[in-house]
Amino acid sequence: MSMQLYFLALLHSLKAYLHNSWLFLALFGAFGIACLLWVIAEKWKTCSQWNSDDIAHLLVFEAFIAAGTVLYKVGTIITLSARFSVDTAAIIFFIAMPMLLWLQWHRRRPDEWQRNNASSNTANVAQAG
């Protein structure tokens, strides 16, 4: 039981430190860099080339992270209702943004689907032959 209380006290002090310092910038910055590295890894894994749409989507995503950072700081300054804290919004943000990023990078475009389907059919014929 004492370990749980210690953990809760640690979270409470971290929350107070995030609200009263600029540590949240490091948190949101690390999140943005991690998402950027994830996209680079996905592009490398699929051996796909960068195009202007990919860069535009990535810039919009990073702008959303910057907006989330500003809104978090504004939310810590403005007193919000006790039922919905700014920390709850930040947790929802940190869960939702990678999911949106994953959906963006894994959606299938018709031309990509046809290319992947043609290459998998060629590979299947080569294996069968």
ZADO-1210 file (C-alpha; in nm, 4 decimals, padded with zeros to 6 digits):
<atoms>
<atom x="00.0000" y="00.0000" z="00.0000" code="MET" pos="1"/>
<atom x="00.2801" y="00.2428" z="00.0782" code="SER" pos="2"/>
<atom x="00.4313" y="00.1929" z="-00.2695" code="MET" pos="3"/>
<atom x="00.1037" y="00.3014" z="-00.4283" code="GLN" pos="4"/>
<atom x="00.0920" y="00.6125" z="-00.2124" code="LEU" pos="5"/>
<atom x="00.4522" y="00.6895" z="-00.2999" code="TYR" pos="6"/>
<atom x="00.3734" y="00.6531" z="-00.6716" code="PHE" pos="7"/>
<atom x="00.0675" y="00.8809" z="-00.6433" code="LEU" pos="8"/>
<atom x="00.2694" y="01.1399" z="-00.4514" code="ALA" pos="9"/>
<atom x="00.5363" y="01.1242" z="-00.7229" code="LEU" pos="10"/>
<atom x="00.2754" y="01.1791" z="-00.9960" code="LEU" pos="11"/>
<atom x="00.1241" y="01.4679" z="-00.8037" code="HIS" pos="12"/>
<atom x="00.4613" y="01.6400" z="-00.7655" code="SER" pos="13"/>
<atom x="00.5391" y="01.5810" z="-01.1361" code="LEU" pos="14"/>
<atom x="00.2039" y="01.7360" z="-01.2260" code="LYS" pos="15"/>
<atom x="00.2798" y="02.0408" z="-01.0116" code="ALA" pos="16"/>
<atom x="00.6271" y="02.0666" z="-01.1653" code="TYR" pos="17"/>
<atom x="00.4855" y="02.0458" z="-01.5204" code="LEU" pos="18"/>
<atom x="00.2338" y="02.3201" z="-01.4451" code="HIS" pos="19"/>
<atom x="00.4870" y="02.5549" z="-01.2847" code="ASN" pos="20"/>
<atom x="00.7873" y="02.5105" z="-01.5131" code="SER" pos="21"/>
<atom x="00.8745" y="02.4756" z="-01.8786" code="TRP" pos="22"/>
<atom x="00.9301" y="02.0995" z="-01.8565" code="LEU" pos="23"/>
<atom x="00.6195" y="02.0466" z="-02.0668" code="PHE" pos="24"/>
<atom x="00.8141" y="02.1855" z="-02.3668" code="LEU" pos="25"/>
<atom x="01.0615" y="01.8989" z="-02.3353" code="ALA" pos="26"/>
<atom x="00.7747" y="01.6520" z="-02.3053" code="LEU" pos="27"/>
<atom x="00.5904" y="01.7756" z="-02.6130" code="PHE" pos="28"/>
<atom x="00.9195" y="01.8174" z="-02.8035" code="GLY" pos="29"/>
<atom x="01.0232" y="01.4597" z="-02.7316" code="ALA" pos="30"/>
<atom x="00.6785" y="01.3455" z="-02.8435" code="PHE" pos="31"/>
<atom x="00.7120" y="01.5370" z="-03.1715" code="GLY" pos="32"/>
<atom x="01.0597" y="01.3988" z="-03.2376" code="ILE" pos="33"/>
<atom x="00.9448" y="01.0435" z="-03.1596" code="ALA" pos="34"/>
<atom x="00.6561" y="01.0753" z="-03.4052" code="CYS" pos="35"/>
<atom x="00.8888" y="01.2196" z="-03.6693" code="LEU" pos="36"/>
<atom x="01.1332" y="00.9316" z="-03.6250" code="LEU" pos="37"/>
<atom x="00.8449" y="00.6852" z="-03.6440" code="TRP" pos="38"/>
<atom x="00.7362" y="00.8284" z="-03.9806" code="VAL" pos="39"/>
<atom x="01.0925" y="00.8161" z="-04.1111" code="ILE" pos="40"/>
<atom x="01.1178" y="00.4516" z="-04.0019" code="ALA" pos="41"/>
<atom x="00.7872" y="00.3696" z="-04.1723" code="GLU" pos="42"/>
<atom x="00.9024" y="00.5335" z="-04.4953" code="LYS" pos="43"/>
<atom x="01.2323" y="00.3452" z="-04.4768" code="TRP" pos="44"/>
<atom x="01.0586" y="00.0146" z="-04.4002" code="LYS" pos="45"/>
<atom x="00.8282" y="00.0429" z="-04.7004" code="THR" pos="46"/>
<atom x="01.1076" y="00.1773" z="-04.9239" code="CYS" pos="47"/>
<atom x="00.8801" y="00.4562" z="-05.0427" code="SER" pos="48"/>
<atom x="00.9931" y="00.7929" z="-05.1665" code="GLN" pos="49"/>
<atom x="00.9089" y="01.1233" z="-05.0025" code="TRP" pos="50"/>
<atom x="00.6705" y="01.3445" z="-05.1948" code="ASN" pos="51"/>
<atom x="00.5183" y="01.6861" z="-05.1282" code="SER" pos="52"/>
<atom x="00.2005" y="01.5336" z="-04.9794" code="ASP" pos="53"/>
<atom x="00.4012" y="01.3375" z="-04.7233" code="ASP" pos="54"/>
<atom x="00.5967" y="01.6439" z="-04.6190" code="ILE" pos="55"/>
<atom x="00.2805" y="01.8555" z="-04.6001" code="ALA" pos="56"/>
<atom x="00.1055" y="01.5959" z="-04.3815" code="HIS" pos="57"/>
<atom x="00.4076" y="01.5749" z="-04.1553" code="LEU" pos="58"/>
<atom x="00.4266" y="01.9534" z="-04.1198" code="LEU" pos="59"/>
<atom x="00.0558" y="01.9707" z="-04.0348" code="VAL" pos="60"/>
<atom x="00.1025" y="01.6981" z="-03.7739" code="PHE" pos="61"/>
<atom x="00.3951" y="01.8816" z="-03.6160" code="GLU" pos="62"/>
<atom x="00.1862" y="02.2032" z="-03.6193" code="ALA" pos="63"/>
<atom x="-00.0836" y="02.0157" z="-03.4257" code="PHE" pos="64"/>
<atom x="00.1772" y="01.9175" z="-03.1689" code="ILE" pos="65"/>
<atom x="00.2933" y="02.2791" z="-03.1404" code="ALA" pos="66"/>
<atom x="-00.0694" y="02.3920" z="-03.0989" code="ALA" pos="67"/>
<atom x="-00.1183" y="02.1255" z="-02.8326" code="GLY" pos="68"/>
<atom x="00.1844" y="02.2601" z="-02.6484" code="THR" pos="69"/>
<atom x="00.0476" y="02.6135" z="-02.6495" code="VAL" pos="70"/>
<atom x="-00.2984" y="02.4958" z="-02.5453" code="LEU" pos="71"/>
<atom x="-00.1483" y="02.2943" z="-02.2611" code="TYR" pos="72"/>
<atom x="00.0318" y="02.6004" z="-02.1244" code="LYS" pos="73"/>
<atom x="-00.2782" y="02.8160" z="-02.1650" code="VAL" pos="74"/>
<atom x="-00.4833" y="02.5463" z="-01.9932" code="GLY" pos="75"/>
<atom x="-00.2476" y="02.5392" z="-01.6970" code="THR" pos="76"/>
<atom x="-00.2791" y="02.9161" z="-01.6608" code="ILE" pos="77"/>
<atom x="-00.6577" y="02.9271" z="-01.6932" code="ILE" pos="78"/>
<atom x="-00.8494" y="02.7524" z="-01.4184" code="THR" pos="79"/>
<atom x="-01.0604" y="02.4783" z="-01.5712" code="LEU" pos="80"/>
<atom x="-01.3416" y="02.2855" z="-01.4111" code="SER" pos="81"/>
<atom x="-01.2450" y="02.0074" z="-01.1743" code="ALA" pos="82"/>
<atom x="-01.4211" y="01.7450" z="-01.3835" code="ARG" pos="83"/>
<atom x="-01.1967" y="01.7886" z="-01.6873" code="PHE" pos="84"/>
<atom x="-00.8402" y="01.8846" z="-01.6148" code="SER" pos="85"/>
<atom x="-00.5799" y="01.9974" z="-01.8639" code="VAL" pos="86"/>
<atom x="-00.3796" y="01.6856" z="-01.7784" code="ASP" pos="87"/>
<atom x="-00.6681" y="01.4660" z="-01.8915" code="THR" pos="88"/>
<atom x="-00.6753" y="01.6569" z="-02.2192" code="ALA" pos="89"/>
<atom x="-00.2984" y="01.6091" z="-02.2550" code="ALA" pos="90"/>
<atom x="-00.3309" y="01.2335" z="-02.1997" code="ILE" pos="91"/>
<atom x="-00.6058" y="01.2152" z="-02.4619" code="ILE" pos="92"/>
<atom x="-00.3837" y="01.4197" z="-02.6960" code="PHE" pos="93"/>
<atom x="-00.0851" y="01.1881" z="-02.6440" code="PHE" pos="94"/>
<atom x="-00.3027" y="00.8835" z="-02.7167" code="ILE" pos="95"/>
<atom x="-00.4966" y="01.0257" z="-03.0112" code="ALA" pos="96"/>
<atom x="-00.2131" y="01.1863" z="-03.2073" code="MET" pos="97"/>
<atom x="-00.0125" y="00.8669" z="-03.2719" code="PRO" pos="98"/>
<atom x="-00.3344" y="00.6922" z="-03.3723" code="MET" pos="99"/>
<atom x="-00.4111" y="00.9687" z="-03.6222" code="LEU" pos="100"/>
<atom x="-00.0540" y="00.9557" z="-03.7473" code="LEU" pos="101"/>
<atom x="-00.0746" y="00.5789" z="-03.7931" code="TRP" pos="102"/>
<atom x="-00.4025" y="00.6091" z="-03.9839" code="LEU" pos="103"/>
<atom x="-00.2516" y="00.8786" z="-04.2051" code="GLN" pos="104"/>
<atom x="00.0561" y="00.6777" z="-04.2988" code="TRP" pos="105"/>
<atom x="-00.1206" y="00.3433" z="-04.3375" code="HIS" pos="106"/>
<atom x="-00.4141" y="00.4495" z="-04.5454" code="ARG" pos="107"/>
<atom x="-00.4057" y="00.2835" z="-04.8836" code="ARG" pos="108"/>
<atom x="-00.4105" y="00.4986" z="-05.1913" code="ARG" pos="109"/>
<atom x="-00.5562" y="00.3315" z="-05.5026" code="PRO" pos="110"/>
<atom x="-00.2353" y="00.3626" z="-05.7052" code="ASP" pos="111"/>
<atom x="-00.0253" y="00.2209" z="-05.4197" code="GLU" pos="112"/>
<atom x="-00.2720" y="-00.0650" z="-05.3759" code="TRP" pos="113"/>
<atom x="-00.2494" y="-00.1541" z="-05.7448" code="GLN" pos="114"/>
<atom x="00.1317" y="-00.1438" z="-05.7370" code="ARG" pos="115"/>
<atom x="00.1506" y="-00.3562" z="-05.4211" code="ASN" pos="116"/>
<atom x="-00.1087" y="-00.5976" z="-05.5557" code="ASN" pos="117"/>
<atom x="00.0787" y="-00.6320" z="-05.8868" code="ALA" pos="118"/>
<atom x="00.4113" y="-00.6873" z="-05.7114" code="SER" pos="119"/>
<atom x="00.2629" y="-00.9482" z="-05.4757" code="SER" pos="120"/>
<atom x="00.1030" y="-01.1298" z="-05.7719" code="ASN" pos="121"/>
<atom x="00.4392" y="-01.1296" z="-05.9501" code="THR" pos="122"/>
<atom x="00.6085" y="-01.2674" z="-05.6382" code="ALA" pos="123"/>
<atom x="00.3410" y="-01.5373" z="-05.6011" code="ASN" pos="124"/>
<atom x="00.3811" y="-01.6436" z="-05.9644" code="VAL" pos="125"/>
<atom x="00.7584" y="-01.6549" z="-05.9246" code="ALA" pos="126"/>
<atom x="00.7288" y="-01.8705" z="-05.6114" code="GLN" pos="127"/>
<atom x="00.4771" y="-02.1040" z="-05.7755" code="ALA" pos="128"/>
<atom x="00.6851" y="-02.1404" z="-06.0914" code="GLY" pos="129"/>
</atoms>
